[in-house]
Each structure stands twice: as structure tokens, then as C-alpha cells.
Amino acid sequence: MIALPEIETIRRDLDRELSGLRIKSVEVMDAQLAKRSGGAKKLAGRLEKAKITGVRRRGLHLIMSMDTEDVIVAHLGSGGQLRRHANRDQVQPNTALSITFTKSGQLRLIDGVGEAQLFLASAEKLVEEVPELEGLGIDPLDQPVPWRMFGQILLAQDNKLKAVLTDDRVVVGLGELYSDEILFAAGLRFDRLTNSLGPQEVRRLHRAMVETLHDAAKHRGATLEDGFYVDVHGEPGGYEEYLNVFKQAGKSGRPCPRCHRPIQKYRFRRRWTYYCEQCQI
């Protein structure tokens, strides 16, 4: 599971490590990956000799700026990894692409699920060429939104809280894990209607969202049992130790850290939701 705190962790690492590096060569191992850029040869040709000048993020998309007219856009899907390697390191299975720099090793895209994307787009026409970047909701790790504005956005949805929090058109990149943790921290049930919230409940939810995401990013994201998420050096995140309701084993019946009653497990929108019947109302 790769959500907003994990992508922000990767962005920070890549921005620190890649900025100022010049690309020497590109090897595409998965031809399917290069189709959006016009094929492997064209992708490599447009990248070679370019210098990376910075790495930013838009939602769950990583955007690497270069000293050319292009940017590199990467989306890791549910199981992709961007890993830094020395040139001599053994190439791992499912490596889709390898970028070698004139100094300081390589950047490899590893995709064990088949959902990762990496392609080129025009820096000036980024949103036009990457329509996935349009219509994204608020990004609490990028641009803070006041709680009153957040409340207005919620009230306009007229839907259940969990459905709203996992909608990227409302809030970007929370996913199942962080939405459950945020709702627990706020003391709100997943199936509460947004228009039923009072001002204090909106403030609690806003605070829980901001604090949970910043804490998760501070601990470099959460690596669950699937093990797909690791940082650019292959290290797992540490936030899973701080999870209250969404546990790695995915089992209900664990004691709530507040009231010690069993955590409940409920099928909501074809996915499991974890919550406490006593503490969340």
C-alpha cells in the first residue's frame, strides 16, 4: 500500500539525492513502460545528457524537472519502487527501467505488480498531457487548508466519511489505512454522513488528518505485510508501529488502545474498514 506519506518520503529523498545529477544512459527492460513516451529508444534519447534539477509531487505523481523541455512523471501504483543503486549492484527481478548518472550510481524502477508508470511530458503542457493531474483534491502535506474551508468541502459531498476521505477528488492519497487511522483519531465512524458533522467534529477531523499524515511522513511511511513500500534505499517505513486500528495482520478483535474493547472489521465499498464501536461515533 503506497499512499501520500510514502510518496512524500520518496520525493524528499529523490530531491535531495538526484538534484544536479546528469543522466548518462537509460536502459528500458519493460517495453510496455516506454509506450507512453513513444517507445524505449525515444525515451532514452530524450533523457540522455539531461540534468535533473529537482523533484516535486502532485498528488501521488512524482515529477522530476530537468534542464530540458521535458519532465519525468512517475506513478508507483500499488507496488512500484524507485530505488537508488550502485552501478555494480545486481539487477533485481521485475526491474522495468534503469537510469545511470554520470556520477553517483543509478535510479531503478522496480515493479512487482505491473501498475507503475514512468514517462516524459512537456514541462509547459504538463496538465494537458497528463490529465490524471486534473481535478485532484486537497493535499495536506503540500498546501495546508484551513479547517473551515475543509468543512465546506466536506459538506458539499453529502456522502459517508470513509467514501469522502478515500476520494482523490476530495483529499489526495489517503487510501484505506490512513483514512481509518484519521477517523479513529477524530473519534468518528466511517459511515457518518458528512452533513451530520458539527463544527467541533469538523475541527477534530481536520486536526486528525493533518497530524496523522505529518506523523506518518516523519516516520517515513508504513510498510505492511506485502512489503511493497520501501524508500529509495530499500529501507521499510516505521509508521506501522504507531497504527491504532489498521494493523498489518488485518484481523479484527484486537483491543482498542483507548477503551480496550475489540476493534471491529467491516466490509465497506468492497474493502475492509477497521474501527472502534465505542470510541467512534
N, C-alpha and C positions, 0 to 999 in steps of 0.2 A: 504494500500500500504506500503510494508516494503522493503526498499532499503538500499543502502550502509550506509548512515549516521545513520539510525535507528539500523542496526545490529552492527555498531561500538559502538554506545551508550550502547547497551545491553552488548556487550563484555567487555567494560570498567567496567561497574557495576558488572558483574559477576566475573571478575578477581579480583576486589577489595574485593568483599563480600564472595566468595567461596574458594579462595586460602587458604589452610591449614585446611579446614574442612574435617572431616571424615564421610563417609556415614554409617548410622546405618541400614536403611531399605529402600526398594523400593516397591511401590505399583503400579502395572500396571492396569489401568482401561480400556484401549483400547487394546485388544489382537492383533489387526491388527498392532499397532505401534511396537510391540515386534518381529514381524516375521523376520525382517532383522537380529536380534540378536539371533535367534534360539528359540524364544518363551519367554513368560513372566518369567518363572521360571529361565531360563538360564540367562536372562538379569539381574534379581535381584541378582542371585547368584554371578555373576561376578562383580557387583557393590558394594555389601555389604562389609563393612570394608575397602574399598578403600578410599584413601585420595586424594582430588583434589589439584593439585599443581599449576595450572594456567589455564587461558582461553585465547586462541588466536583465530584468524579468518583467514579463507582462502576464499576469495570472500564473499558470503553470508552464508557460513557454519561456525558455531561456533564449536570449538574444545577444549574440556576440558581435559587437561592432568591429569593423576593420577599416584600414586606411584605403579602402576601395569604395565603390558604389554599392557593394553588397553587404548584407549581414547574414550570419549563420543563425538559423532558427532551429531550436531543438526542443522536442517534447518527449519525455521519457515513458509516457503511457503508464501502465501499472507495474512494469518490471524492468525498465531500462536503466542502465548505469552509464555515467560518464566518468571514466577513470584515468588518472594520471599514471604513466608507466615509464620506466627507463626503456630505451630502445632495445636492450638485450632481453627484456622480460619475455617469458613465454607467452604466446598469444592464446588467450583463453577461448574455449568453445563459445559459440554464439557472438563472437566479435563481428560487428557489422561494418565498422569503419575505423581506420587508424590515421590520425594526423600527426606527422612528425615535424618538429620545430627545428630551426637551425641550431638551437641550443635548448637544453632543459627538457629532453625527452619527448614523450608522445601524449596525446589525448586519444583514448579509445572509447568508442560507443559499443557497449555490450548489451544485447537484447535477448533475454531468455524467454520472453513471452511473445514477441513479434509485433508489439504495438508501438515501439519507439520510432520517432521521426527525426531526421536531420536534413535540412535543405537550405538553399540560398534564396534570399528575397532582396528586392531593391530597398535600400535604406529610406529612400524618399517616398516609396509607394508601399510601405510595409503593411499597413492595414488593408489596403486594396488587394494586395497579393496574398495576404494571409487572413482571410475572412474570419477564421477562428478567434482572432483577437478583438473582433467587434462584439459589442453587447455584453461585455463582461461586467460583473457586479463589483462591489467594493472590495478592496484589498487591504485588510487591516495591517499587514506587515509592510505596506508600501505607502499608502496615503490614509492616515487616520481620519475617521469620520465621526463627528460629534454624536453623542447618544441621541439627541433629539432628531437629527437627520436619519440616523439608523432606525429610530422608531417610526418615522414617516414611511421609510422604505418597507418595513415590516407590515405596517397597517395596510399598505397598498396591495399586499399579496393576497390576503384573505385565504390563507391555507394553513396547514398544520406546520408547527415549528420545524420539525425534522426535515420535512419536504422543502421548506424555505432555505434552511441552512445548508442543505446539500445541493442547492440550485446555483450553478456558477453565474447565472444571470443576476443573482441577488448578492451572494458572497462567494468570492472565488476560492476554490480549492480546499474546502474544509473536509469533505469526504465523510465516511461513516464514523471513523474513530474520533476525529476532533469535534464533530457535531455532538456525539454522545457525551464527550468529556465537558464540552461547553454547557450543555443543558444540565448536566449534573451539578457543575459549579454554580450555575444560576438557580438551581432548585426548581426547574421547570420540566414538565413532562414533554415527551417528544410529540404527543398528539394534541397538545394545546393549540387552539386556533390563534393566529397572530392578532386578530382583532379582539381577543379576550384579554390581552395583556394591559395591565395598568402601568402608569409612568415609572413606578419603582421597579416593577418587573422588567421593563424595557432597559432601565439603567443597569440592573443586575446582569441581564443577558449581555449587554454591550460590554460591561466590565469583564465578565467571564470570558467572552470571546477574545478581547484584546490580551488579557493576562495569560490565557491558555496558549494562544499562538506564540506570544513572545517567549513564554517559558519553554515551549517546545523547541523554538528556534535556538534558544540559549543552550539547550541540551542536545542540539544538533539532530533533531527529529527522532522518530521512533522506528526501530527495526523490529518487525513482528516475526512470527514463526516462518513465514515464507522466505525471509532473508533477502528479498529483492533489493530493499533500500540499503545502500551503503554510501558513504561520502566519496569524494574523488580519490581518496587514498585507500578505499576498500574497508574503512572502519564503520561499524554499525553506529546508529544513533544511541542516545542514552535516555530518551524521554519515556520509554516504555516502563521504566521503574516507577514513574510518577503517575501512571494511569490509575484512575479510580474505578471506572466501570467497564471500560473496553479492555479486556485482558487478552493476552496472547493466545491462551488456550481456547478462548471463545466459549466458555462454559458459564451457564447461569448457576446461581446458588452460592456464589462467593459472598462473604459478608460485606455489607456496605461499610465504608470507612467512617461514616458518620453515625448511623444508628445500629449497625451490626446486623441488620436484617438481610435476608438473601437478595442479591442482585437478580433482577428479572431479565429474561431474554424473550423478545417478541419479534415476530416476523412483520416487518413494515416495509412496504414497497419492494418486496422480494429480497430484502436484505435483513440481517439481524440487527436489532437495536437493543442496547443494554441500558437499564435504568433502575432506580430505586423507587418502589411504590410509596415508601414512607416519606422520603426526603424531597421528592419531586412532585409538584402539584400543578 
